[in-house]
Every structure is written in structure tokens, then in C-alpha cells.
Amino acid sequence: MSKAQVIHKKGPPSCMNWEDWHVPDPAPGEVRMRHTAVGVNYADTYHRGGISHPWPVPNEPVVIGFEGVGIVEGVGDGVTDFKTGDRVAYGIPPLGSYSEERNYPADKLLHLPEGLDDKQVAALLMKGMTAHYLLNRTYAVQPGDTILVHAAAGGMGLILCQWAKALGATVVGTVSTEEKAEVARAAGCDYPVVRSQQSFVDVVRDVTDGEGCVVVYEAIGKDTLQDSLDSLRLMGVCAAYGHVSGPPDPIDVIQDLGRRGSLFITRPAIMHYVAKRSDLEWTARDLFKAIGDGILDANINYEYALKDAVKAHEAIESGKTLGATVLIP
């Protein structure tokens, strides 16, 4: 019998229970895998607490998590691209990565190239694929662009800073402490801003000679969205991909965005950007190359046993963590 962090009722970190979890034989089109490393994302706390995310099956226990690396232990009927013993990884739903073993759809699974470390990939895959579409498709960052990255010292923010710097961008990033400012600076953030000490709107305007940034990667939400919009140049893009401070106040997308300068705002989600298998493979291929080339570092600063996932969630919700967290079965 396999074990997993099982949730019977949504709630705080303590609602996760380390208990037996039956994994059936893989259904047609599925792969059974044993995890070697599991990524932790802030979005996991949304699933655990029920913020804007319904349960996969109402009124039944659930295992959260959608980022993992492991070894194939069996395949269902119709699966031809994977075999027992393959090293594999995934970074999109369905949920279930907070487990020792699980079944996963073969059409969303990725082969893990040789030479890449399991923990690094588990910490980078979902966030790295998110960074890929944010930097290349939501807005295609060009050399010389000035961009704004919120939570620049977090697991996602550090990846955005590293990759954007490699693309030739000038990066302004917001953080909550001086310590985090140094971490962001080391990752390529040119102008780290401690939000309690300085206005990031003023910094962006100073850096761009009053023009504003081309894109803001908005992960904070309620506390920053209005100022984020004020940081943009004419026809700038706000990619509101997260809301750690809570859902932002409503805006008038017709009048307000027009008044501010014909702005664009979008709530991008990775599932839409990798819905096609070809897009998933392109995204993963670019990400694996960036990892292999040393452009991206997972910045793993916290490692917990999978059975201690409650502690991991308590830590990330404290707002004091730096970089990425992984769980080891």
C-alpha cells in the first residue's frame, strides 16, 4: 500500500493527513509512476484551502500537488511512448503529486533527459513552464525591454528574473525584505524594490524615463494590482497569474484600462498554454535546455520529507521562505 498526504476536508496545512492511499492499476492511456521528488507551489495552498479551485471529485478525499518527477512502474493499455523504468516528469494537473505513487495521463507526461537532477526538475518544472509562456507568449520579452516582476525572490520570481535577464531584459522586482532584495539581485534583478520602503511605481518610472514597463508579472494581487497598472507604459501588458495577497478589487476593463493607456490585462493559466501536446513539448524542451545550459537554477532552499508536507505549507504561507521547496518521498 502506498502512502500520500490525503485531504478529507479543505482547510489549513494541518488538514493534510499522511495515510495509506490505494493506487489502482493504470487505466488505458495512463502511466503508473513512483515519485522521487515532488515540487511545492504556492498554488498548492489554493487547492488545499479551496480558494477558487473545486475538488476533483466532490465529497471524496483528495491528494493535491501537480509537479513531480519519478520512475515508470507500469503502463495502461494503449500507452506506447513510455515503458517501465523510464525517468519521467510532469508539471500540470491532474492533482496527486503529494504521494509516493500515482497514475498519470501519458499524453501529459514528459521524458526526463539524462543529466538533469530529479530535485532540480521537480522544483522547476511547473514554475519554469509558467515562466516560459509568460516570457515568450503572454508577452514576448525582447532585449532592452524593462519588465516588473513581483515576489522576485520567490520560487517563481527567481526563475522569471534569471530567464528574463538571459533574454536581455532590464528587471525591476519587488520583495518584502532587504534579505530578499539581495537574493533577487543575485538572480538577475537589476532593481530590487522593498515594497515597504519604496514605491515600485516610482522606480519603474525612473528606470524608464517616465515611460513605464512593457509588462508586469503580477503574482500578489489585491495589494499591488492597481499600482502595477500604473507602472505600465502605453499599451503595456499586465499578466496577473497569481494573487497571494488575495483576489484584487474589480476594475472596469473597458473604461479604466483605456484611461490608463490602452492597457491589456490577462489571467493566464498554464493549462491553456500547453493544452496541445506540441506546445507542451516545446515548452519543456526549452526549459530543459535552459536548465542544462545553466541559465536557470532551482534555488532549492527547503527540502522536506513528503510525510512532513504540513511543515512545508506552514513555511511557505508564512511569507518568509526564499527560493524553492521540494518534498522527498
C-alpha positions as CSV (number, residue, x, y, z in Angstrom):
1,M,0.0,0.0,0.0
2,S,1.3,3.4,-1.0
3,K,1.1,6.5,1.2
4,A,0.0,10.1,0.5
5,Q,-1.0,13.4,2.0
6,V,-4.7,12.9,2.0
7,I,-7.2,15.7,2.5
8,H,-10.7,14.9,3.7
9,K,-11.8,18.5,4.3
10,K,-10.3,21.7,2.9
11,G,-8.6,23.9,5.4
12,P,-5.2,24.9,6.9
13,P,-2.0,22.9,6.4
14,S,-3.0,20.5,9.2
15,C,-5.9,19.2,7.0
16,M,-3.3,17.1,5.2
17,N,-3.0,13.6,6.6
18,W,-0.2,11.1,6.0
19,E,-2.0,7.9,5.4
20,D,-2.5,4.8,3.2
21,W,-3.6,5.6,-0.4
22,H,-4.7,2.9,-2.8
23,V,-3.3,3.3,-6.3
24,P,-5.1,1.0,-8.8
25,D,-3.6,-0.5,-11.9
26,P,-3.2,2.2,-14.6
27,A,-6.2,2.8,-16.8
28,P,-5.9,2.9,-20.6
29,G,-3.8,5.9,-21.5
30,E,-2.2,6.1,-18.0
31,V,1.2,5.5,-16.6
32,R,1.9,4.4,-13.0
33,M,4.9,6.1,-11.5
34,R,6.8,6.2,-8.3
35,H,7.9,9.7,-7.2
36,T,11.5,10.5,-6.5
37,A,10.9,14.2,-5.9
38,V,7.8,16.4,-5.7
39,G,7.6,20.2,-6.3
40,V,5.8,22.6,-4.0
41,N,4.0,25.6,-5.4
42,Y,2.1,28.4,-3.8
43,A,-0.9,27.3,-5.9
44,D,-0.9,24.1,-3.8
45,T,-2.2,26.1,-0.9
46,Y,-5.1,27.3,-3.0
47,H,-6.1,23.7,-3.8
48,R,-5.7,22.7,-0.2
49,G,-7.7,25.6,1.1
50,G,-10.3,25.6,-1.6
51,I,-9.6,29.0,-3.0
52,S,-11.2,29.2,-6.4
53,H,-10.5,25.5,-7.1
54,P,-13.2,22.8,-6.9
55,W,-12.4,19.3,-5.7
56,P,-11.6,16.9,-8.5
57,V,-14.4,14.6,-7.2
58,P,-16.9,16.3,-4.8
59,N,-17.1,14.9,-1.3
60,E,-14.2,12.4,-1.8
61,P,-10.7,12.6,-0.3
62,V,-8.1,14.3,-2.5
63,V,-4.3,14.4,-2.8
64,I,-3.0,17.8,-4.1
65,G,0.1,18.7,-6.0
66,F,0.7,18.9,-9.7
67,E,4.5,18.8,-10.1
68,G,6.6,15.6,-9.8
69,V,9.5,13.5,-11.0
70,G,9.7,9.7,-10.9
71,I,10.2,6.3,-12.4
72,V,7.6,4.5,-14.5
73,E,6.4,1.3,-12.8
74,G,3.7,0.3,-15.2
75,V,1.6,1.4,-18.2
76,G,-2.0,1.1,-19.2
77,D,-3.4,-0.2,-22.5
78,G,-2.6,2.0,-25.4
79,V,0.5,3.6,-23.9
80,T,3.4,3.2,-26.4
81,D,5.7,6.2,-25.7
82,F,6.6,5.1,-22.1
83,K,7.9,1.9,-20.6
84,T,8.8,0.6,-17.1
85,G,12.0,2.2,-15.9
86,D,11.7,5.4,-17.8
87,R,12.6,8.6,-15.9
88,V,9.6,11.0,-16.3
89,A,8.3,14.3,-15.1
90,Y,5.1,16.4,-15.1
91,G,4.1,19.9,-14.1
92,I,0.4,20.3,-14.8
93,P,-2.8,18.7,-13.4
94,P,-4.4,16.3,-12.7
95,L,-3.6,16.7,-9.0
96,G,-2.0,13.9,-7.0
97,S,1.8,14.5,-6.7
98,Y,1.8,14.6,-2.8
99,S,2.0,10.8,-2.9
100,E,4.6,8.0,-3.1
101,E,3.0,6.6,-6.2
102,R,0.3,7.6,-8.6
103,N,-1.3,7.2,-12.0
104,Y,-0.9,10.0,-14.5
105,P,-2.1,10.6,-18.1
106,A,0.6,9.6,-20.6
107,D,-0.4,12.4,-23.0
108,K,0.7,15.0,-20.4
109,L,3.8,13.2,-19.2
110,L,7.4,14.1,-20.2
111,H,10.5,12.1,-20.7
112,L,13.3,13.4,-18.4
113,P,16.6,14.0,-20.3
114,E,19.7,12.4,-18.9
115,G,21.9,14.6,-16.8
116,L,19.1,16.6,-15.2
117,D,18.7,16.2,-11.4
118,D,15.3,15.0,-10.1
119,K,15.1,17.6,-7.4
120,Q,16.0,20.5,-9.7
121,V,13.4,19.5,-12.2
122,A,10.7,18.9,-9.6
123,A,11.4,22.4,-8.2
124,L,11.5,24.0,-11.6
125,L,9.1,22.2,-14.0
126,M,5.7,23.9,-13.4
127,K,7.2,27.2,-12.5
128,G,9.7,27.0,-15.4
129,M,6.9,26.2,-17.9
130,T,4.9,29.0,-16.5
131,A,7.9,31.4,-16.9
132,H,8.3,30.2,-20.4
133,Y,4.8,31.1,-21.6
134,L,4.9,34.4,-19.6
135,L,8.1,35.5,-21.1
136,N,7.6,34.1,-24.6
137,R,3.8,34.1,-25.3
138,T,1.8,36.2,-22.9
139,Y,4.3,38.9,-23.7
140,A,7.4,38.1,-25.8
141,V,10.2,39.8,-23.9
142,Q,12.8,41.5,-26.2
143,P,16.4,42.7,-25.5
144,G,16.2,46.1,-23.9
145,D,12.6,45.7,-22.5
146,T,12.0,46.8,-18.9
147,I,9.8,44.4,-17.0
148,L,8.3,44.3,-13.5
149,V,8.4,41.1,-11.5
150,H,6.5,40.8,-8.2
151,A,7.7,38.5,-5.5
152,A,11.0,38.5,-7.2
153,A,12.7,36.4,-4.5
154,G,10.1,33.6,-4.5
155,G,10.4,30.4,-6.4
156,M,8.6,31.7,-9.4
157,G,10.1,35.2,-9.2
158,L,13.6,33.9,-9.2
159,I,13.0,31.9,-12.4
160,L,11.5,34.9,-14.1
161,C,14.4,37.1,-13.2
162,Q,17.0,34.6,-14.4
163,W,15.3,33.8,-17.7
164,A,14.3,37.4,-18.4
165,K,17.9,38.6,-17.8
166,A,19.1,35.9,-20.2
167,L,16.7,37.4,-22.8
168,G,18.3,40.8,-22.4
169,A,15.6,42.5,-20.3
170,T,16.1,45.1,-17.6
171,V,14.3,43.7,-14.5
172,V,12.6,45.6,-11.7
173,G,11.5,43.3,-8.9
174,T,9.5,43.7,-5.7
175,V,10.3,42.0,-2.5
176,S,9.3,42.2,1.2
177,T,12.7,42.4,2.9
178,E,16.3,43.6,2.3
179,E,17.5,40.0,2.5
180,K,15.1,39.0,-0.3
181,A,16.3,42.0,-2.3
182,E,19.9,40.6,-2.3
183,V,18.6,37.2,-3.3
184,A,16.6,38.7,-6.2
185,R,19.7,40.8,-7.3
186,A,21.8,37.7,-7.4
187,A,19.2,36.1,-9.7
188,G,19.4,39.0,-12.2
189,C,17.0,41.5,-10.9
190,D,18.6,44.9,-11.7
191,Y,16.4,47.0,-9.4
192,P,15.0,45.1,-6.4
193,V,12.4,47.2,-4.5
194,V,11.4,46.5,-0.9
195,R,7.8,47.4,-1.1
196,S,7.5,48.8,2.5
197,Q,10.4,51.2,1.8
198,Q,9.9,52.4,-1.7
199,S,7.3,52.8,-4.4
200,F,7.9,50.4,-7.2
201,V,5.8,52.7,-9.5
202,D,8.4,55.4,-8.9
203,V,11.3,53.1,-9.5
204,V,9.8,51.8,-12.8
205,R,9.2,55.4,-14.0
206,D,12.7,56.4,-13.0
207,V,14.3,53.4,-14.8
208,T,12.2,54.0,-18.0
209,D,12.5,57.8,-18.0
210,G,8.8,58.1,-17.3
211,E,7.6,55.7,-19.9
212,G,6.7,52.7,-17.8
213,C,7.5,49.0,-18.2
214,V,6.3,46.8,-21.1
215,V,4.9,44.1,-18.9
216,V,4.3,43.4,-15.2
217,Y,4.2,39.8,-13.9
218,E,1.6,40.2,-11.2
219,A,1.6,37.5,-8.6
220,I,0.5,39.4,-5.5
221,G,-3.0,40.6,-6.4
222,K,-5.0,42.7,-4.1
223,D,-2.2,44.7,-2.5
224,T,-0.4,45.6,-5.8
225,L,-2.6,45.3,-8.8
226,Q,-3.7,49.0,-9.1
227,D,-0.1,50.2,-8.7
228,S,1.0,47.5,-11.2
229,L,-1.3,49.0,-13.8
230,D,0.1,52.5,-13.1
231,S,3.6,51.1,-13.7
232,L,2.9,50.1,-17.3
233,R,3.7,52.1,-20.5
234,L,1.0,52.8,-23.1
235,M,-0.4,49.5,-24.4
236,G,1.5,47.6,-21.7
237,V,0.6,44.1,-20.5
238,C,-0.4,43.0,-17.0
239,A,-0.1,39.3,-16.7
240,A,-2.0,38.6,-13.4
241,Y,-1.0,35.0,-12.9
242,G,-1.4,34.8,-9.1
243,H,-2.9,36.5,-6.0
244,V,-1.0,35.7,-2.8
245,S,-2.5,38.7,-1.0
246,G,-6.0,37.8,-2.1
247,P,-8.1,38.4,-5.2
248,P,-7.7,42.0,-6.4
249,D,-10.5,44.5,-6.4
250,P,-12.6,44.6,-9.6
251,I,-11.5,47.1,-12.3
252,D,-13.5,48.5,-15.2
253,V,-11.8,46.7,-18.0
254,I,-13.3,49.0,-20.6
255,Q,-13.0,52.5,-19.1
256,D,-10.2,52.0,-16.6
257,L,-7.8,50.2,-18.9
258,G,-8.5,52.7,-21.6
259,R,-7.9,55.7,-19.3
260,R,-4.6,54.3,-18.1
261,G,-3.2,54.0,-21.6
262,S,-5.0,51.2,-23.7
263,L,-3.6,48.6,-21.4
264,F,-4.0,44.8,-21.7
265,I,-4.7,42.6,-18.7
266,T,-4.9,38.8,-18.7
267,R,-5.3,36.0,-16.2
268,P,-3.0,33.4,-17.8
269,A,-3.1,29.7,-16.8
270,I,-0.6,27.1,-17.8
271,M,-3.2,24.5,-18.7
272,H,-4.3,26.7,-21.7
273,Y,-0.8,27.3,-22.9
274,V,0.2,23.7,-23.0
275,A,-3.2,22.2,-24.0
276,K,-1.7,21.0,-27.2
277,R,0.9,18.2,-26.9
278,S,3.2,20.1,-29.4
279,D,3.1,23.2,-27.1
280,L,3.8,21.1,-24.0
281,E,6.8,19.5,-25.7
282,W,8.1,22.9,-27.0
283,T,7.8,24.4,-23.6
284,A,9.5,21.5,-21.8
285,R,12.3,21.3,-24.4
286,D,13.2,25.0,-24.0
287,L,13.0,24.6,-20.2
288,F,15.2,21.5,-20.1
289,K,17.7,23.3,-22.3
290,A,17.8,26.3,-20.1
291,I,18.4,24.1,-17.0
292,G,21.1,22.2,-18.8
293,D,22.8,25.3,-20.1
294,G,22.9,26.8,-16.5
295,I,20.5,29.7,-17.3
296,L,18.1,28.5,-14.6
297,D,18.9,27.4,-11.1
298,A,16.1,25.9,-9.0
299,N,17.3,27.8,-5.9
300,I,16.2,24.9,-3.6
301,N,16.5,26.2,-0.1
302,Y,14.0,23.9,1.6
303,E,13.7,20.2,1.5
304,Y,11.2,18.2,3.5
305,A,10.2,14.5,3.6
306,L,6.9,14.1,1.9
307,K,5.4,13.0,5.2
308,D,6.2,16.5,6.5
309,A,4.3,18.4,3.9
310,V,2.3,20.2,6.6
311,K,5.5,21.9,7.7
312,A,6.3,22.9,4.1
313,H,3.0,24.6,3.7
314,E,3.2,26.4,7.0
315,A,6.6,27.7,5.9
316,I,5.5,29.0,2.5
317,E,2.4,30.6,3.9
318,S,4.5,32.5,6.5
319,G,5.9,34.6,3.7
320,K,9.4,34.1,5.0
321,T,10.7,31.5,2.5
322,L,13.3,32.2,-0.1
323,G,13.5,30.2,-3.3
324,A,12.0,26.8,-3.9
325,T,10.8,23.9,-1.8
326,V,10.8,20.2,-2.6
327,L,9.3,17.1,-1.0
328,I,11.1,13.8,-1.0
329,P,9.0,10.6,-0.7
